């Protein structure tokens, strides 16, 4: 005896095309430095990044844990600061989608054909209302390592030189109005608020992401009430012990330590902050946590909790941490 199993009718199924563009991940940052040779020595010999290309006044670098052509660009300039940050979008056709979305939102932007930027495909470039330059693109060049690892998910062999940072982790910028900057990144670019330090007068810092990381982008209130400045860029280390080892290396090198080692309550980050020779602040970061659910409720630190949000354990952060940006 056979049983007739109803078959689904496929001739009337409607397929809904997902057209909302999405920022997928932080791909690279461009750092401006008035001391290009000293900065390059720090990023390669001390931090352990690898040079992949030079063009004009810029040197392109990547870490031992990255397959892409570069994640850091050092560009000679009169003053330190942020050149731009580059974000990869989720799909190849979303570059056009982002151009349309930005135009609809009234954001002035520029279209760049593939190859206009080193190792990068079609790009949309714009500046946020808080004065930070951004690029959105999908295609980028991948590089084979001259010392490939037999561990196929690892781009190159260990050990890496110096501290051996693993990857670019996040970027922290400053803004005069954190609330407005937070809302713009959420409403226009789709960033999700993960944690915030909140006062009755508004947020003094927000931690946002487009990935499962607790933050890809942080926005802090600028100590001088200005827009467009860089607080720090951060590289990831596999273990908190790596943070302690880096402290030894920084002291031995004479690298100015701004804060740490310690742990933030915010993001659960083990941290150390230093100034590279060009004057930009660099964080080495370990720990953190992942967010996988779409219904995450932002963690709000306020009142008496803010002190532990800033430093869970370790010494107090110096005034320069809140006042100095480039």
ABEGO torsion letter per residue (X at the ends): XBBBBBBBBAAABBBBBBABBBBABBABBBBBBABAAAAAAAAAAAAGBBBABBBEABBBBBBAABABABABBBBBBABBEBABBBBBBABAAAAAAAAAAAAAAGBBBBBBBBGABBGBBBBBBBBBAAGBBBBBBABBBBBBBABBBABAABABBOBBBEAGBABBABBBBBBABAAAAAAAAAAAAGBBBABBBBBAAEBABBBBBABABABABBBBBBAAGBBGBBABBBBBBABAAAAAAAAAAAAAAGBBBABOBBBBABGGBBBBBBBBAAGBBBBBBBEEBBBABAABBBBBBBEAAAAAAABABEBBBBAAAAABBX
